[in-house]
Amino acid sequence: MRSFKILYLCVVWIMFTVIACSGYAAEKIERNKILMDKQEWREVYRAFEVDEALVEAMAAKVGENLKIDVYFGFWCSDSKNNVPPFLKIMDVMEGFNNKIPPVNYYTVQRKPTKETKYFVEEFKVERVPTFIFYRDGKEIGRIVENPKNSLIEDMMNILL
């Protein structure tokens, strides 16, 4: 009986260690569901003023084989401040060239412990929101938490 308890504790400890070190998986979410239940997020979306000239210039630089992955948390204020403007930028861009790059949206849960480094280990997503840009399957840049300049300017710098 004692050996069983020791074995059980070892298994629990190993599972906890693996979970704490590996980060949590992200859950894919459809774009239209992001604003659906979140009034505050819709307000940020509506209030964001898009510089259409910059978006038009960016739309011209999209080119071929661009893909964007967006990792965010509904609980995260940086996500609330940056994901709705990103959605609006993409909506305006679609109006200029009727073709926006494919964008995958993923929600993440809060990290279970302070020792957990990544939300998504595989892509080294340490903070949210994280916008990862790929061309031809290779990462060409990312915006983490808050843009350095503005969201549109940082996106354009990545696409250059």
PyMOL commands that set and color helices and strands:
alter all, ss='L'
color gray80, all
select helices_A, chain A and resi 2-22+31-36+39-47+52-61+77-97+121-123+151-159
alter helices_A, ss='H'
color red, helices_A
select strands_A, chain A and resi 27-29+66-72+103-107+130-135+138-144
alter strands_A, ss='S'
color yellow, strands_A
deselect
rebuild
show_as cartoon
